[in-house]
Amino acid sequence: MNWYLTALKKYCDFSGRARRREYWLFQLFQMIALIVLAVLDQVVLRQAVPILTVVYALGTILPAWGVLVRRLHDIGRSGWWMLISCVPLVGGIILFVFTVMDSQQGDNQFGASPKTA
């Protein structure tokens, strides 16, 4: 939960580096929250349009992009590589591979290694 809150505190911070743990734990809590809200929309509120889910997803899109860009920085890639996901089929696979790669050792052009900090 701490990693999720850290990513939310760095709301629009597209500089620096994020470890795999920060990225994947943010994604885990993001998915849990989206599933819970979708169930609330369907079961409790009985809405055809999942308004809670949509509002939450739109509200957390910038932190999600921020942590993804910082994750790409951690492996030595520019944040613009996140646009590769726009390429059908292979783009998402390439981006997934980038997010599971180990951090670049030592400092790089985007800052100090978060593993040593």
MARKOLZA-853101 format. One line per field, with one value per atom (N, C-alpha, C): x, y, z; residue number from 1. Coordinates in Angstrom, 3 decimals. Example, Ala and Ser with C-alpha at 12.3 -4.5 7.8 and 13.67 -1.06 7.14 Angstrom:
xx: c(13.190,12.300,13.200,12.850,13.670,12.900);
yy: c(-5.690,-4.500,-3.300,-2.250,-1.060,0.030);
zz: c(7.800,7.800,7.800,7.080,7.140,7.870);
n: c(1,1,1,2,2,2);
***
This chain:
xx: c(0.831,0.000,0.870,2.021,2.915,3.419,3.696,4.177,3.090,1.852,0.735,0.597,0.675,0.566,1.755,2.930,4.104,3.894,3.362,3.101,2.040,1.029,0.001,0.550,1.487,2.098,2.942,3.541,4.325,3.402,2.273,1.154,1.582,2.269,2.689,4.202,4.891,6.351,6.821,7.283,7.752,9.273,9.922,11.383,11.815,13.032,13.537,13.322,13.475,13.423,12.509,11.888,11.026,11.442,11.608,11.965,10.800,11.111,10.052,8.994,9.447,8.508,7.505,7.986,7.075,6.068,6.531,5.643,4.605,5.052,4.137,3.189,3.634,2.705,1.670,2.065,1.080,0.048,0.509,-0.408,-1.332,-0.783,-1.597,-2.734,-2.407,-3.443,-4.405,-3.914,-4.773,-5.820,-5.377,-6.302,-7.305,-6.832,-7.742,-8.808,-8.396,-9.352,-10.349,-9.885,-10.784,-11.783,-11.351,-12.257,-13.303,-12.868,-13.807,-14.834,-14.381,-15.304,-16.255,-15.754,-16.628,-17.708,-17.339,-18.332,-19.347,-18.880,-19.801,-20.762,-20.227,-21.080,-22.158,-21.784,-22.723,-23.684,-23.158,-23.975,-24.731,-24.022,-24.645,-25.444,-24.789,-25.443,-26.295,-26.080,-26.827,-26.886,-25.743,-25.657,-25.212,-25.809,-25.395,-24.032,-23.806,-22.514,-21.723,-20.562,-19.788,-19.121,-19.905,-19.446,-18.306,-18.363,-17.284,-15.970,-16.049,-14.854,-14.246,-15.082,-14.601,-13.971,-14.619,-14.090,-12.747,-12.655,-11.398,-10.295,-10.605,-9.610,-9.099,-10.003,-9.577,-8.770,-9.128,-8.420,-7.024,-6.763,-5.447,-4.632,-5.054,-4.314,-2.950,-2.879,-1.584,-0.592,-0.993,-0.035,0.413,-0.482,-0.122,0.899,0.689,1.668,2.985,2.908,4.121,4.973,4.360,5.128,5.657,4.937,5.425,6.632,6.561,7.697,8.915,8.714,9.845,10.400,9.532,10.002,10.858,10.432,11.234,12.562,12.555,13.799,14.747,14.203,15.029,15.807,15.287,16.008,16.798,16.842,17.649,16.940,15.635,14.859,14.111,13.843,13.064,11.606,10.908,9.498,8.640,9.147,8.396,8.198,8.976,8.802,7.444,6.739,5.405,4.441,4.762,3.916,4.004,4.989,5.089,3.868,3.165,1.958,0.857,1.006,0.036,0.179,1.308,1.506,0.724,-0.191,-1.017,-0.185,-0.625,-0.079,1.346,2.335,3.717,4.086,3.422,3.745,3.524,2.409,2.118,3.075,3.455,4.396,5.761,6.215,7.504,7.487,6.413,6.307,6.293,5.611,5.614,7.022,7.761,9.137,9.984,9.799,10.546,10.247,8.989,8.629,9.122,9.417,9.924,11.447,12.103,13.566,14.133,15.338,16.007,16.518,16.684,17.156,18.557,18.835,20.180,21.061,22.190,23.080,23.661,23.751,24.355,23.490,24.101,23.399,23.257,22.189,22.053,21.616,21.274,20.928,19.666,18.882,17.634,17.753,18.917,19.122,19.829,19.900,20.553,19.674,20.297,19.568,18.755,17.452,16.642,16.993,17.693,18.103,19.169,20.032,21.115,20.720,19.599,19.180,18.581);
yy: c(-1.194,0.000,1.249,1.170,2.324,2.725,1.725,2.020,2.696,2.310,2.924,4.386,4.652,6.030,6.877,6.259,6.988,7.430,6.544,6.896,7.985,7.941,8.982,10.329,10.305,11.556,12.201,11.367,11.879,12.016,12.654,12.700,12.995,14.080,14.459,14.518,13.684,13.677,12.692,13.235,12.407,12.374,12.745,12.716,11.738,11.277,10.323,8.896,7.986,6.570,5.837,4.760,3.932,2.469,1.804,0.392,-0.462,-1.708,-2.646,-2.789,-2.842,-3.018,-1.875,-0.644,0.515,0.430,0.104,0.048,-1.067,-2.280,-3.413,-3.392,-2.890,-2.778,-1.684,-0.616,0.390,-0.247,-1.017,-1.666,-2.664,-3.394,-4.347,-3.645,-2.588,-1.876,-1.156,-0.721,-0.082,-1.078,-2.298,-3.322,-3.732,-3.880,-4.234,-3.158,-1.897,-0.797,-0.767,-0.985,-0.985,-2.137,-3.298,-4.442,-4.187,-3.666,-3.372,-2.335,-1.292,-0.258,-0.778,-1.653,-2.234,-3.095,-3.860,-4.677,-3.778,-2.701,-1.752,-1.147,-0.784,-0.212,-1.192,-2.442,-3.434,-3.981,-4.335,-5.033,-4.067,-3.114,-2.228,-1.104,-0.401,0.759,0.387,-0.796,-1.301,-0.290,0.231,1.216,0.547,0.992,0.483,1.048,2.311,2.958,2.911,2.299,2.178,3.506,4.412,5.775,5.843,5.059,5.072,4.600,3.559,3.016,4.025,4.665,5.638,6.851,7.353,8.516,8.175,7.003,6.583,6.411,5.759,5.529,6.845,7.785,9.085,9.869,9.711,10.419,9.896,8.652,8.075,7.844,8.413,8.191,8.896,10.092,10.787,10.106,9.665,8.902,7.608,6.956,5.723,6.012,7.073,7.454,7.862,8.587,9.040,7.881,6.878,5.736,4.904,4.848,4.137,4.854,6.163,6.928,6.770,6.848,6.672,5.253,4.268,2.883,2.764,3.402,3.389,4.108,5.178,5.874,4.948,4.088,3.206,2.203,1.842,0.915,1.663,2.990,3.780,4.180,4.107,4.488,5.785,6.495,7.717,7.382,8.300,8.110,8.030,8.540,8.498,7.064,6.119,4.722,4.186,4.872,4.391,4.449,5.274,5.376,4.145,3.270,2.050,1.159,1.378,0.578,0.883,1.953,2.283,1.371,0.680,-0.268,-1.534,-1.929,-3.109,-4.366,-5.144,-6.428,-6.355,-6.033,-6.093,-4.941,-3.803,-2.656,-2.928,-3.536,-3.868,-4.908,-5.857,-6.891,-6.283,-5.393,-4.728,-3.899,-3.163,-2.348,-3.230,-4.375,-5.309,-5.804,-6.163,-6.632,-5.537,-4.294,-3.179,-3.048,-3.236,-3.029,-4.152,-5.326,-6.412,-6.507,-5.686,-5.694,-5.152,-5.608,-5.144,-3.714,-3.024,-1.639,-1.549,-0.394,-0.118,0.134,-0.522,-0.391,1.020,1.550,2.858,3.993,5.147,6.332,6.273,6.891,7.067,8.522,8.836,10.216,10.725,9.819,10.206,10.308,9.986,10.155,8.966,9.020,7.970,6.728,5.596,4.337,4.293,3.991,3.901,2.691,1.717,0.546,0.900,1.844,2.215,3.314,3.962,5.085,4.590);
zz: c(0.000,0.000,0.000,0.656,0.726,-0.666,-1.505,-2.856,-3.684,-3.482,-4.190,-3.783,-2.491,-2.004,-2.452,-2.529,-3.019,-4.463,-5.286,-6.683,-6.781,-5.908,-5.933,-5.464,-4.509,-4.038,-5.127,-5.983,-7.117,-8.326,-8.127,-9.071,-10.507,-10.717,-12.077,-12.190,-11.447,-11.471,-12.534,-13.642,-14.740,-14.795,-13.694,-13.644,-12.564,-12.677,-11.704,-12.164,-11.216,-11.531,-10.554,-11.020,-10.174,-10.325,-9.203,-9.216,-9.709,-10.032,-10.448,-9.363,-8.118,-7.009,-6.960,-7.095,-7.068,-8.208,-9.395,-10.558,-10.413,-10.097,-10.087,-8.897,-7.744,-6.623,-6.875,-7.559,-7.965,-8.889,-9.865,-10.800,-10.089,-9.105,-8.359,-7.618,-6.869,-6.125,-7.061,-8.199,-9.199,-9.704,-10.024,-10.507,-9.428,-8.181,-7.084,-6.920,-6.934,-6.782,-7.938,-9.152,-10.306,-10.239,-9.796,-9.678,-8.602,-7.451,-6.360,-6.805,-7.474,-7.942,-9.014,-9.882,-10.905,-10.268,-9.246,-8.538,-7.843,-7.213,-6.582,-7.591,-8.738,-9.787,-10.232,-10.400,-10.928,-9.880,-8.722,-7.725,-6.824,-6.258,-5.275,-5.939,-6.863,-7.481,-8.690,-9.237,-10.389,-11.538,-11.875,-12.948,-14.244,-15.336,-16.646,-17.021,-16.679,-16.922,-15.612,-15.609,-14.369,-13.986,-13.439,-13.189,-12.175,-11.097,-10.100,-10.708,-11.500,-12.141,-13.108,-13.899,-14.875,-14.182,-13.150,-12.424,-11.779,-11.156,-10.531,-11.581,-12.690,-13.739,-14.311,-14.544,-15.065,-14.027,-12.755,-11.694,-11.433,-11.797,-11.542,-12.810,-13.914,-15.157,-15.145,-14.590,-14.532,-13.595,-12.399,-11.587,-12.270,-12.995,-13.700,-14.796,-15.533,-16.560,-15.924,-14.818,-14.133,-13.663,-13.037,-12.550,-13.719,-14.821,-16.007,-16.605,-16.709,-17.249,-16.347,-15.029,-14.112,-14.186,-14.437,-14.605,-15.863,-16.945,-18.172,-17.955,-17.189,-16.866,-16.106,-15.265,-14.442,-15.279,-16.437,-17.310,-18.383,-18.283,-19.208,-20.483,-20.515,-21.707,-21.450,-22.507,-22.420,-22.118,-21.482,-21.188,-22.438,-23.539,-24.791,-25.287,-24.747,-25.131,-24.735,-23.834,-23.456,-24.643,-25.634,-26.824,-27.717,-27.452,-28.256,-28.042,-26.947,-26.697,-27.719,-28.488,-29.541,-30.757,-30.855,-31.957,-31.628,-32.498,-32.196,-31.952,-30.988,-30.596,-30.027,-30.835,-30.369,-29.440,-29.563,-28.725,-27.251,-26.926,-25.534,-24.985,-25.822,-25.399,-25.118,-25.984,-25.789,-24.517,-24.294,-23.082,-21.835,-21.888,-20.769,-20.475,-21.526,-21.344,-20.702,-21.135,-20.534,-19.050,-18.652,-17.249,-16.343,-16.884,-16.048,-16.060,-16.868,-16.904,-15.598,-15.262,-14.057,-14.259,-13.153,-13.190,-13.776,-14.370,-14.846,-13.629,-13.554,-12.406,-12.326,-11.124,-10.907,-11.430,-11.536,-12.021,-13.539,-14.033,-15.475,-15.722,-16.931,-17.289,-16.587,-15.991,-15.346,-13.830,-13.297,-11.857,-11.228,-9.912,-9.144,-9.077,-8.917,-8.832,-7.544,-7.631,-6.413,-5.559,-6.122,-5.349,-4.322,-4.655,-3.744,-2.781,-3.063,-2.192,-0.901);
n: c(1,1,1,2,2,2,3,3,3,4,4,4,5,5,5,6,6,6,7,7,7,8,8,8,9,9,9,10,10,10,11,11,11,12,12,12,13,13,13,14,14,14,15,15,15,16,16,16,17,17,17,18,18,18,19,19,19,20,20,20,21,21,21,22,22,22,23,23,23,24,24,24,25,25,25,26,26,26,27,27,27,28,28,28,29,29,29,30,30,30,31,31,31,32,32,32,33,33,33,34,34,34,35,35,35,36,36,36,37,37,37,38,38,38,39,39,39,40,40,40,41,41,41,42,42,42,43,43,43,44,44,44,45,45,45,46,46,46,47,47,47,48,48,48,49,49,49,50,50,50,51,51,51,52,52,52,53,53,53,54,54,54,55,55,55,56,56,56,57,57,57,58,58,58,59,59,59,60,60,60,61,61,61,62,62,62,63,63,63,64,64,64,65,65,65,66,66,66,67,67,67,68,68,68,69,69,69,70,70,70,71,71,71,72,72,72,73,73,73,74,74,74,75,75,75,76,76,76,77,77,77,78,78,78,79,79,79,80,80,80,81,81,81,82,82,82,83,83,83,84,84,84,85,85,85,86,86,86,87,87,87,88,88,88,89,89,89,90,90,90,91,91,91,92,92,92,93,93,93,94,94,94,95,95,95,96,96,96,97,97,97,98,98,98,99,99,99,100,100,100,101,101,101,102,102,102,103,103,103,104,104,104,105,105,105,106,106,106,107,107,107,108,108,108,109,109,109,110,110,110,111,111,111,112,112,112,113,113,113,114,114,114,115,115,115,116,116,116,117,117,117);
***
